Amino acid sequence: MLTENQYFRRSITDGVTVYCGCRRGTNGSLGFRPSAWPPVSLETQRRQQPINGSTVKSVSGVKAHIFHTKILPLVWSDNPPCETLLRKYPNRIFKETIIFLQPIIGYGVARVLDSSHQNFTKGDLIWGLINWEEYSLIKDTSSLVKIQHTNVPLSYYTGILGMPGMTAYVGFYEICSPKKGDTVFVSAASGAVGQLVGQFAKLFGCYVVGSAGSKEKVDLLKNKFGFDEAFNYKEEQDLNVALKRYFPNGIDIYFENVGGKMLEEVLRNMRPHGRIAVCGMISQYNLDQSEGTRNLFLLVARSIRMEGFLVFHHYHKYPKFLEMVLPLIHEGKIAYVEDTVEGLENAPAALIGLYKGTNVGKQVVTIAHE
């Protein structure tokens, strides 16, 4: 438990380990580099250095009356946008950016240890954007959501009941405007968002096919998540032929997570008045120069609607989302798979695994146990 005289911070940043707001080089320590993958096997150093008690009081708002919240992170979510923020789009796309030599930001679950903010009290469980560190002082609480339902695993609030769940809900129901009987294709379908989109579509009465990068993931899609069909895109020499095999009459809805060649071939197989929700383009995130996309004129020729979206523009719909998804979880009508690793020091390797396709399901990092 934190005391006002001892506030310790251990963070993963670009090439350094951050202690109590100071930076100390670790000679290639665990972290992310803007132009290359980081080493995976190095250990994170740790030092406990208490901050003067009066400083903590002033920062936390006890004396200064600045409304801050002190939290203990329990679970983090590894997401592809974390690395994108680091390398390519600071201060341009996302509201919360990652700053060089500062802690990485990501979605997580935490317990409130102390707070002078009127909306949070000691002991509250929250989910939202927090730092990759063992303890945090939160100055801006606008992204934090108080957890009201604790009869599900807390890690679900990094996934099915958090940002990925909301992303699947908004992308499918709001952006794609589904109709019963629609044909639906989901790329990167075994991930945190894709697995939910497919299940939402099946519950809605659609025909659903997903693509993934291994036999294990393909089996998971068909046997665990109830997809009608699934295929390993790495084994397909011609994606156009593969899509025609599963969609002989074309695709009504495409939930886009990949981009690149996959998007080009999907466009060729879209039906007139089809809908494409652009959630992400993981194939493009680590390219020095993003690939151009062919076949875009088909958007005009076939009256296809293609729309990108950022989920935090839709968080006002969160109560409506919970009303729908919580009963599905409790009634066992929806399945959810997590890939969990233990410890802060394993977070970067887990994030890298997302790009190598080694994770199965939602990638979660556990920091502390209740």
Contacts in CASP RR format, 6 or more apart in sequence:
PFRMAT RR
TARGET T0000
AUTHOR 0000-0000-0000
METHOD contacts of the structure
MODEL  1
MLTENQYFRRSITDGVTVYCGCRRGTNGSLGFRPSAWPPVSLETQRRQQP
INGSTVKSVSGVKAHIFHTKILPLVWSDNPPCETLLRKYPNRIFKETIIF
LQPIIGYGVARVLDSSHQNFTKGDLIWGLINWEEYSLIKDTSSLVKIQHT
NVPLSYYTGILGMPGMTAYVGFYEICSPKKGDTVFVSAASGAVGQLVGQF
AKLFGCYVVGSAGSKEKVDLLKNKFGFDEAFNYKEEQDLNVALKRYFPNG
IDIYFENVGGKMLEEVLRNMRPHGRIAVCGMISQYNLDQSEGTRNLFLLV
ARSIRMEGFLVFHHYHKYPKFLEMVLPLIHEGKIAYVEDTVEGLENAPAA
LIGLYKGTNVGKQVVTIAHE
1 113 0 8 1.000
2 70 0 8 1.000
2 72 0 8 1.000
2 113 0 8 1.000
2 114 0 8 1.000
2 135 0 8 1.000
4 53 0 8 1.000
4 56 0 8 1.000
4 57 0 8 1.000
4 60 0 8 1.000
4 62 0 8 1.000
5 50 0 8 1.000
5 52 0 8 1.000
5 53 0 8 1.000
5 56 0 8 1.000
6 48 0 8 1.000
6 50 0 8 1.000
6 51 0 8 1.000
7 20 0 8 1.000
7 50 0 8 1.000
7 51 0 8 1.000
7 56 0 8 1.000
7 70 0 8 1.000
7 135 0 8 1.000
7 137 0 8 1.000
8 20 0 8 1.000
8 48 0 8 1.000
8 49 0 8 1.000
8 50 0 8 1.000
8 134 0 8 1.000
8 135 0 8 1.000
9 18 0 8 1.000
9 19 0 8 1.000
9 20 0 8 1.000
9 21 0 8 1.000
9 103 0 8 1.000
9 133 0 8 1.000
9 134 0 8 1.000
9 135 0 8 1.000
9 136 0 8 1.000
10 17 0 8 1.000
10 18 0 8 1.000
10 19 0 8 1.000
10 44 0 8 1.000
10 46 0 8 1.000
10 133 0 8 1.000
10 134 0 8 1.000
10 344 0 8 1.000
11 17 0 8 1.000
11 18 0 8 1.000
11 103 0 8 1.000
11 104 0 8 1.000
11 131 0 8 1.000
11 132 0 8 1.000
11 133 0 8 1.000
12 30 0 8 1.000
12 31 0 8 1.000
12 32 0 8 1.000
12 44 0 8 1.000
12 103 0 8 1.000
12 104 0 8 1.000
12 132 0 8 1.000
12 133 0 8 1.000
12 344 0 8 1.000
12 347 0 8 1.000
12 348 0 8 1.000
13 23 0 8 1.000
13 31 0 8 1.000
13 32 0 8 1.000
13 100 0 8 1.000
13 101 0 8 1.000
13 102 0 8 1.000
13 103 0 8 1.000
13 104 0 8 1.000
14 31 0 8 1.000
14 32 0 8 1.000
14 33 0 8 1.000
14 34 0 8 1.000
14 86 0 8 1.000
14 100 0 8 1.000
14 101 0 8 1.000
15 25 0 8 1.000
15 26 0 8 1.000
15 28 0 8 1.000
15 29 0 8 1.000
15 30 0 8 1.000
15 31 0 8 1.000
15 32 0 8 1.000
15 33 0 8 1.000
15 38 0 8 1.000
16 23 0 8 1.000
16 24 0 8 1.000
16 25 0 8 1.000
16 26 0 8 1.000
16 29 0 8 1.000
16 31 0 8 1.000
16 101 0 8 1.000
17 23 0 8 1.000
17 24 0 8 1.000
17 25 0 8 1.000
17 26 0 8 1.000
17 29 0 8 1.000
17 30 0 8 1.000
17 44 0 8 1.000
17 45 0 8 1.000
17 46 0 8 1.000
18 24 0 8 1.000
18 101 0 8 1.000
18 102 0 8 1.000
18 103 0 8 1.000
18 133 0 8 1.000
19 47 0 8 1.000
19 49 0 8 1.000
20 49 0 8 1.000
20 51 0 8 1.000
23 101 0 8 1.000
24 47 0 8 1.000
26 42 0 8 1.000
26 44 0 8 1.000
26 45 0 8 1.000
28 39 0 8 1.000
28 42 0 8 1.000
29 42 0 8 1.000
29 44 0 8 1.000
29 45 0 8 1.000
30 38 0 8 1.000
30 39 0 8 1.000
30 42 0 8 1.000
30 43 0 8 1.000
30 44 0 8 1.000
30 345 0 8 1.000
30 348 0 8 1.000
31 38 0 8 1.000
31 348 0 8 1.000
32 38 0 8 1.000
32 83 0 8 1.000
32 86 0 8 1.000
32 87 0 8 1.000
32 104 0 8 1.000
32 348 0 8 1.000
34 86 0 8 1.000
34 87 0 8 1.000
35 87 0 8 1.000
37 352 0 8 1.000
38 348 0 8 1.000
38 352 0 8 1.000
40 348 0 8 1.000
40 349 0 8 1.000
40 352 0 8 1.000
41 349 0 8 1.000
43 345 0 8 1.000
44 344 0 8 1.000
44 345 0 8 1.000
54 63 0 8 1.000
57 63 0 8 1.000
57 64 0 8 1.000
58 64 0 8 1.000
59 66 0 8 1.000
59 68 0 8 1.000
59 137 0 8 1.000
60 68 0 8 1.000
60 70 0 8 1.000
60 114 0 8 1.000
60 116 0 8 1.000
60 137 0 8 1.000
61 67 0 8 1.000
61 68 0 8 1.000
61 116 0 8 1.000
62 116 0 8 1.000
65 116 0 8 1.000
66 116 0 8 1.000
66 139 0 8 1.000
67 116 0 8 1.000
67 117 0 8 1.000
67 118 0 8 1.000
67 141 0 8 1.000
68 115 0 8 1.000
68 116 0 8 1.000
68 117 0 8 1.000
68 137 0 8 1.000
68 138 0 8 1.000
68 139 0 8 1.000
69 112 0 8 1.000
69 114 0 8 1.000
69 115 0 8 1.000
69 116 0 8 1.000
69 117 0 8 1.000
69 120 0 8 1.000
69 137 0 8 1.000
69 138 0 8 1.000
69 141 0 8 1.000
69 144 0 8 1.000
70 112 0 8 1.000
70 113 0 8 1.000
70 114 0 8 1.000
70 115 0 8 1.000
70 135 0 8 1.000
70 136 0 8 1.000
70 137 0 8 1.000
70 138 0 8 1.000
71 110 0 8 1.000
71 111 0 8 1.000
71 112 0 8 1.000
71 113 0 8 1.000
71 126 0 8 1.000
71 130 0 8 1.000
71 135 0 8 1.000
71 136 0 8 1.000
71 138 0 8 1.000
72 110 0 8 1.000
72 111 0 8 1.000
72 113 0 8 1.000
72 134 0 8 1.000
72 135 0 8 1.000
72 368 0 8 1.000
73 108 0 8 1.000
73 109 0 8 1.000
73 110 0 8 1.000
73 130 0 8 1.000
73 131 0 8 1.000
73 133 0 8 1.000
73 134 0 8 1.000
73 135 0 8 1.000
73 136 0 8 1.000
73 367 0 8 1.000
73 368 0 8 1.000
74 108 0 8 1.000
74 109 0 8 1.000
74 110 0 8 1.000
74 111 0 8 1.000
74 154 0 8 1.000
74 366 0 8 1.000
74 367 0 8 1.000
74 368 0 8 1.000
74 369 0 8 1.000
74 370 0 8 1.000
75 108 0 8 1.000
75 109 0 8 1.000
75 154 0 8 1.000
75 155 0 8 1.000
75 157 0 8 1.000
75 158 0 8 1.000
75 364 0 8 1.000
75 365 0 8 1.000
75 366 0 8 1.000
75 367 0 8 1.000
76 106 0 8 1.000
76 107 0 8 1.000
76 108 0 8 1.000
76 130 0 8 1.000
76 132 0 8 1.000
76 158 0 8 1.000
76 347 0 8 1.000
76 364 0 8 1.000
76 365 0 8 1.000
76 367 0 8 1.000
77 106 0 8 1.000
77 107 0 8 1.000
77 108 0 8 1.000
77 158 0 8 1.000
77 159 0 8 1.000
77 163 0 8 1.000
77 164 0 8 1.000
77 192 0 8 1.000
77 362 0 8 1.000
77 363 0 8 1.000
77 364 0 8 1.000
77 365 0 8 1.000
78 347 0 8 1.000
78 350 0 8 1.000
78 351 0 8 1.000
78 354 0 8 1.000
78 359 0 8 1.000
78 363 0 8 1.000
78 364 0 8 1.000
78 365 0 8 1.000
79 106 0 8 1.000
79 107 0 8 1.000
79 163 0 8 1.000
79 164 0 8 1.000
79 192 0 8 1.000
79 354 0 8 1.000
79 363 0 8 1.000
80 280 0 8 1.000
80 282 0 8 1.000
80 285 0 8 1.000
80 354 0 8 1.000
80 355 0 8 1.000
81 94 0 8 1.000
82 98 0 8 1.000
82 104 0 8 1.000
82 105 0 8 1.000
82 106 0 8 1.000
82 351 0 8 1.000
83 285 0 8 1.000
83 286 0 8 1.000
83 351 0 8 1.000
83 355 0 8 1.000
84 285 0 8 1.000
85 94 0 8 1.000
85 96 0 8 1.000
85 97 0 8 1.000
85 98 0 8 1.000
85 105 0 8 1.000
86 98 0 8 1.000
86 104 0 8 1.000
87 285 0 8 1.000
87 286 0 8 1.000
88 285 0 8 1.000
89 97 0 8 1.000
90 97 0 8 1.000
90 98 0 8 1.000
90 99 0 8 1.000
91 97 0 8 1.000
94 310 0 8 1.000
95 312 0 8 1.000
96 105 0 8 1.000
96 129 0 8 1.000
96 143 0 8 1.000
97 105 0 8 1.000
98 104 0 8 1.000
98 105 0 8 1.000
103 131 0 8 1.000
103 132 0 8 1.000
103 133 0 8 1.000
103 136 0 8 1.000
104 131 0 8 1.000
104 132 0 8 1.000
105 129 0 8 1.000
105 130 0 8 1.000
105 131 0 8 1.000
105 132 0 8 1.000
106 128 0 8 1.000
106 129 0 8 1.000
106 130 0 8 1.000
106 131 0 8 1.000
106 132 0 8 1.000
107 127 0 8 1.000
107 128 0 8 1.000
107 129 0 8 1.000
107 130 0 8 1.000
107 158 0 8 1.000
107 159 0 8 1.000
107 162 0 8 1.000
107 163 0 8 1.000
108 127 0 8 1.000
108 128 0 8 1.000
108 129 0 8 1.000
108 130 0 8 1.000
108 157 0 8 1.000
108 158 0 8 1.000
109 125 0 8 1.000
109 126 0 8 1.000
109 127 0 8 1.000
109 128 0 8 1.000
109 147 0 8 1.000
109 154 0 8 1.000
109 155 0 8 1.000
109 157 0 8 1.000
109 158 0 8 1.000
110 125 0 8 1.000
110 126 0 8 1.000
110 127 0 8 1.000
110 130 0 8 1.000
110 136 0 8 1.000
111 123 0 8 1.000
111 124 0 8 1.000
111 125 0 8 1.000
111 126 0 8 1.000
111 370 0 8 1.000
112 120 0 8 1.000
112 121 0 8 1.000
112 122 0 8 1.000
112 123 0 8 1.000
112 124 0 8 1.000
112 125 0 8 1.000
112 126 0 8 1.000
113 122 0 8 1.000
113 123 0 8 1.000
113 135 0 8 1.000
114 122 0 8 1.000
115 121 0 8 1.000
115 122 0 8 1.000
115 124 0 8 1.000
117 141 0 8 1.000
119 141 0 8 1.000
119 146 0 8 1.000
120 126 0 8 1.000
120 141 0 8 1.000
120 144 0 8 1.000
120 146 0 8 1.000
124 146 0 8 1.000
124 147 0 8 1.000
125 146 0 8 1.000
125 147 0 8 1.000
125 150 0 8 1.000
125 154 0 8 1.000
126 144 0 8 1.000
126 145 0 8 1.000
126 146 0 8 1.000
126 147 0 8 1.000
127 144 0 8 1.000
127 145 0 8 1.000
127 147 0 8 1.000
127 157 0 8 1.000
127 158 0 8 1.000
127 161 0 8 1.000
127 162 0 8 1.000
128 143 0 8 1.000
128 144 0 8 1.000
128 145 0 8 1.000
128 162 0 8 1.000
128 163 0 8 1.000
129 143 0 8 1.000
129 144 0 8 1.000
130 136 0 8 1.000
130 138 0 8 1.000
132 344 0 8 1.000
132 347 0 8 1.000
133 344 0 8 1.000
134 344 0 8 1.000
134 367 0 8 1.000
134 368 0 8 1.000
138 144 0 8 1.000
143 312 0 8 1.000
145 315 0 8 1.000
145 318 0 8 1.000
147 154 0 8 1.000
147 157 0 8 1.000
149 161 0 8 1.000
149 322 0 8 1.000
149 326 0 8 1.000
151 330 0 8 1.000
152 161 0 8 1.000
152 326 0 8 1.000
152 329 0 8 1.000
154 370 0 8 1.000
155 338 0 8 1.000
155 340 0 8 1.000
155 364 0 8 1.000
155 366 0 8 1.000
156 162 0 8 1.000
156 329 0 8 1.000
156 336 0 8 1.000
158 164 0 8 1.000
158 362 0 8 1.000
158 364 0 8 1.000
159 165 0 8 1.000
159 192 0 8 1.000
159 336 0 8 1.000
159 338 0 8 1.000
159 362 0 8 1.000
159 364 0 8 1.000
160 192 0 8 1.000
160 196 0 8 1.000
160 325 0 8 1.000
160 329 0 8 1.000
160 334 0 8 1.000
160 336 0 8 1.000
160 362 0 8 1.000
161 322 0 8 1.000
161 325 0 8 1.000
161 326 0 8 1.000
161 329 0 8 1.000
163 311 0 8 1.000
164 192 0 8 1.000
164 193 0 8 1.000
164 196 0 8 1.000
164 362 0 8 1.000
165 192 0 8 1.000
165 193 0 8 1.000
165 196 0 8 1.000
165 321 0 8 1.000
165 325 0 8 1.000
166 311 0 8 1.000
166 314 0 8 1.000
166 315 0 8 1.000
166 317 0 8 1.000
166 318 0 8 1.000
166 321 0 8 1.000
167 193 0 8 1.000
167 279 0 8 1.000
167 311 0 8 1.000
168 193 0 8 1.000
168 194 0 8 1.000
168 196 0 8 1.000
168 197 0 8 1.000
168 200 0 8 1.000
169 196 0 8 1.000
169 200 0 8 1.000
169 317 0 8 1.000
169 321 0 8 1.000
169 324 0 8 1.000
169 325 0 8 1.000
170 309 0 8 1.000
170 311 0 8 1.000
170 314 0 8 1.000
170 317 0 8 1.000
171 197 0 8 1.000
171 255 0 8 1.000
171 277 0 8 1.000
171 279 0 8 1.000
171 309 0 8 1.000
172 178 0 8 1.000
172 197 0 8 1.000
172 198 0 8 1.000
172 200 0 8 1.000
172 201 0 8 1.000
172 204 0 8 1.000
172 253 0 8 1.000
172 255 0 8 1.000
172 277 0 8 1.000
173 200 0 8 1.000
174 309 0 8 1.000
174 314 0 8 1.000
174 317 0 8 1.000
175 275 0 8 1.000
175 277 0 8 1.000
175 307 0 8 1.000
175 308 0 8 1.000
175 309 0 8 1.000
176 184 0 8 1.000
176 253 0 8 1.000
176 255 0 8 1.000
176 275 0 8 1.000
176 276 0 8 1.000
176 277 0 8 1.000
177 275 0 8 1.000
178 184 0 8 1.000
178 201 0 8 1.000
178 204 0 8 1.000
178 206 0 8 1.000
178 253 0 8 1.000
179 252 0 8 1.000
180 204 0 8 1.000
180 205 0 8 1.000
180 206 0 8 1.000
181 205 0 8 1.000
181 206 0 8 1.000
181 207 0 8 1.000
181 252 0 8 1.000
182 201 0 8 1.000
182 206 0 8 1.000
182 207 0 8 1.000
182 252 0 8 1.000
182 253 0 8 1.000
183 206 0 8 1.000
183 207 0 8 1.000
183 209 0 8 1.000
183 247 0 8 1.000
183 249 0 8 1.000
183 250 0 8 1.000
183 251 0 8 1.000
183 252 0 8 1.000
183 253 0 8 1.000
183 271 0 8 1.000
184 197 0 8 1.000
184 198 0 8 1.000
184 201 0 8 1.000
184 206 0 8 1.000
184 207 0 8 1.000
184 208 0 8 1.000
184 209 0 8 1.000
184 251 0 8 1.000
184 252 0 8 1.000
184 253 0 8 1.000
184 254 0 8 1.000
184 255 0 8 1.000
185 208 0 8 1.000
185 209 0 8 1.000
185 210 0 8 1.000
185 211 0 8 1.000
185 243 0 8 1.000
185 246 0 8 1.000
185 247 0 8 1.000
185 251 0 8 1.000
185 253 0 8 1.000
185 254 0 8 1.000
185 255 0 8 1.000
185 266 0 8 1.000
186 194 0 8 1.000
186 197 0 8 1.000
186 198 0 8 1.000
186 201 0 8 1.000
186 208 0 8 1.000
186 209 0 8 1.000
186 210 0 8 1.000
186 211 0 8 1.000
186 227 0 8 1.000
186 254 0 8 1.000
186 255 0 8 1.000
186 257 0 8 1.000
187 210 0 8 1.000
187 211 0 8 1.000
187 233 0 8 1.000
187 254 0 8 1.000
187 255 0 8 1.000
187 256 0 8 1.000
187 257 0 8 1.000
187 258 0 8 1.000
187 259 0 8 1.000
187 262 0 8 1.000
187 266 0 8 1.000
188 194 0 8 1.000
188 211 0 8 1.000
188 212 0 8 1.000
188 257 0 8 1.000
188 258 0 8 1.000
188 282 0 8 1.000
189 195 0 8 1.000
189 197 0 8 1.000
189 198 0 8 1.000
189 210 0 8 1.000
189 211 0 8 1.000
189 212 0 8 1.000
189 217 0 8 1.000
189 221 0 8 1.000
189 225 0 8 1.000
189 227 0 8 1.000
189 230 0 8 1.000
189 257 0 8 1.000
190 212 0 8 1.000
190 213 0 8 1.000
190 217 0 8 1.000
190 220 0 8 1.000
190 221 0 8 1.000
190 225 0 8 1.000
190 337 0 8 1.000
190 360 0 8 1.000
190 361 0 8 1.000
191 359 0 8 1.000
191 361 0 8 1.000
191 362 0 8 1.000
192 361 0 8 1.000
192 362 0 8 1.000
192 363 0 8 1.000
193 255 0 8 1.000
193 257 0 8 1.000
193 279 0 8 1.000
194 255 0 8 1.000
194 257 0 8 1.000
195 220 0 8 1.000
195 221 0 8 1.000
195 225 0 8 1.000
195 335 0 8 1.000
195 336 0 8 1.000
195 337 0 8 1.000
195 361 0 8 1.000
195 362 0 8 1.000
196 334 0 8 1.000
196 336 0 8 1.000
197 255 0 8 1.000
198 208 0 8 1.000
198 210 0 8 1.000
198 225 0 8 1.000
198 226 0 8 1.000
198 227 0 8 1.000
198 255 0 8 1.000
199 225 0 8 1.000
199 226 0 8 1.000
199 334 0 8 1.000
199 335 0 8 1.000
201 208 0 8 1.000
201 253 0 8 1.000
202 208 0 8 1.000
202 226 0 8 1.000
202 227 0 8 1.000
202 228 0 8 1.000
203 328 0 8 1.000
203 333 0 8 1.000
203 334 0 8 1.000
206 252 0 8 1.000
206 253 0 8 1.000
207 228 0 8 1.000
208 226 0 8 1.000
208 227 0 8 1.000
208 228 0 8 1.000
208 229 0 8 1.000
209 227 0 8 1.000
209 228 0 8 1.000
209 229 0 8 1.000
209 230 0 8 1.000
209 231 0 8 1.000
209 246 0 8 1.000
209 247 0 8 1.000
210 221 0 8 1.000
210 227 0 8 1.000
210 229 0 8 1.000
210 230 0 8 1.000
210 231 0 8 1.000
211 230 0 8 1.000
211 231 0 8 1.000
211 232 0 8 1.000
211 233 0 8 1.000
211 258 0 8 1.000
211 262 0 8 1.000
212 218 0 8 1.000
212 220 0 8 1.000
212 221 0 8 1.000
212 230 0 8 1.000
212 231 0 8 1.000
212 232 0 8 1.000
212 233 0 8 1.000
213 232 0 8 1.000
213 233 0 8 1.000
213 234 0 8 1.000
213 357 0 8 1.000
214 232 0 8 1.000
214 234 0 8 1.000
214 357 0 8 1.000
215 232 0 8 1.000
216 360 0 8 1.000
217 230 0 8 1.000
217 232 0 8 1.000
217 360 0 8 1.000
218 230 0 8 1.000
218 231 0 8 1.000
218 232 0 8 1.000
220 337 0 8 1.000
220 360 0 8 1.000
220 361 0 8 1.000
221 227 0 8 1.000
221 230 0 8 1.000
222 228 0 8 1.000
222 229 0 8 1.000
222 230 0 8 1.000
224 335 0 8 1.000
224 337 0 8 1.000
225 335 0 8 1.000
229 246 0 8 1.000
231 242 0 8 1.000
231 246 0 8 1.000
233 239 0 8 1.000
233 242 0 8 1.000
233 262 0 8 1.000
236 242 0 8 1.000
239 261 0 8 1.000
239 262 0 8 1.000
239 265 0 8 1.000
240 265 0 8 1.000
240 268 0 8 1.000
240 269 0 8 1.000
243 250 0 8 1.000
243 251 0 8 1.000
243 265 0 8 1.000
243 266 0 8 1.000
243 268 0 8 1.000
243 269 0 8 1.000
244 250 0 8 1.000
244 269 0 8 1.000
247 269 0 8 1.000
249 271 0 8 1.000
250 269 0 8 1.000
250 270 0 8 1.000
250 271 0 8 1.000
251 266 0 8 1.000
251 269 0 8 1.000
251 270 0 8 1.000
251 271 0 8 1.000
251 274 0 8 1.000
252 271 0 8 1.000
252 274 0 8 1.000
252 275 0 8 1.000
253 274 0 8 1.000
253 275 0 8 1.000
253 276 0 8 1.000
253 277 0 8 1.000
254 266 0 8 1.000
254 270 0 8 1.000
254 274 0 8 1.000
254 275 0 8 1.000
254 276 0 8 1.000
254 277 0 8 1.000
255 276 0 8 1.000
255 277 0 8 1.000
255 279 0 8 1.000
256 263 0 8 1.000
256 266 0 8 1.000
256 276 0 8 1.000
256 277 0 8 1.000
256 278 0 8 1.000
256 279 0 8 1.000
256 280 0 8 1.000
256 281 0 8 1.000
257 279 0 8 1.000
257 280 0 8 1.000
257 281 0 8 1.000
257 282 0 8 1.000
258 280 0 8 1.000
258 281 0 8 1.000
258 282 0 8 1.000
258 283 0 8 1.000
259 280 0 8 1.000
259 281 0 8 1.000
259 282 0 8 1.000
259 283 0 8 1.000
259 284 0 8 1.000
259 293 0 8 1.000
260 281 0 8 1.000
260 283 0 8 1.000
260 284 0 8 1.000
260 291 0 8 1.000
260 292 0 8 1.000
260 293 0 8 1.000
261 283 0 8 1.000
262 283 0 8 1.000
263 281 0 8 1.000
263 293 0 8 1.000
264 293 0 8 1.000
264 294 0 8 1.000
264 295 0 8 1.000
266 276 0 8 1.000
267 293 0 8 1.000
267 295 0 8 1.000
267 296 0 8 1.000
267 298 0 8 1.000
267 299 0 8 1.000
267 304 0 8 1.000
268 295 0 8 1.000
268 298 0 8 1.000
270 276 0 8 1.000
270 298 0 8 1.000
270 302 0 8 1.000
270 304 0 8 1.000
271 302 0 8 1.000
272 302 0 8 1.000
272 303 0 8 1.000
272 304 0 8 1.000
273 302 0 8 1.000
273 303 0 8 1.000
273 304 0 8 1.000
273 305 0 8 1.000
274 302 0 8 1.000
274 303 0 8 1.000
274 304 0 8 1.000
274 305 0 8 1.000
275 304 0 8 1.000
275 305 0 8 1.000
275 306 0 8 1.000
275 307 0 8 1.000
276 304 0 8 1.000
276 305 0 8 1.000
276 306 0 8 1.000
276 307 0 8 1.000
277 307 0 8 1.000
277 308 0 8 1.000
277 309 0 8 1.000
278 306 0 8 1.000
278 307 0 8 1.000
278 308 0 8 1.000
278 309 0 8 1.000
279 308 0 8 1.000
279 309 0 8 1.000
282 354 0 8 1.000
282 355 0 8 1.000
283 291 0 8 1.000
284 290 0 8 1.000
284 291 0 8 1.000
285 355 0 8 1.000
286 355 0 8 1.000
298 304 0 8 1.000
299 305 0 8 1.000
299 306 0 8 1.000
325 334 0 8 1.000
327 333 0 8 1.000
328 334 0 8 1.000
329 336 0 8 1.000
336 362 0 8 1.000
337 360 0 8 1.000
337 361 0 8 1.000
337 362 0 8 1.000
338 361 0 8 1.000
338 362 0 8 1.000
338 363 0 8 1.000
338 364 0 8 1.000
339 350 0 8 1.000
339 359 0 8 1.000
339 360 0 8 1.000
339 361 0 8 1.000
339 362 0 8 1.000
339 363 0 8 1.000
339 364 0 8 1.000
340 364 0 8 1.000
340 365 0 8 1.000
340 366 0 8 1.000
341 347 0 8 1.000
341 349 0 8 1.000
341 350 0 8 1.000
341 363 0 8 1.000
341 364 0 8 1.000
341 365 0 8 1.000
341 366 0 8 1.000
342 365 0 8 1.000
342 366 0 8 1.000
343 365 0 8 1.000
343 366 0 8 1.000
343 367 0 8 1.000
344 365 0 8 1.000
344 367 0 8 1.000
346 365 0 8 1.000
347 365 0 8 1.000
350 359 0 8 1.000
350 363 0 8 1.000
350 365 0 8 1.000
351 363 0 8 1.000
353 359 0 8 1.000
353 363 0 8 1.000
354 363 0 8 1.000
END
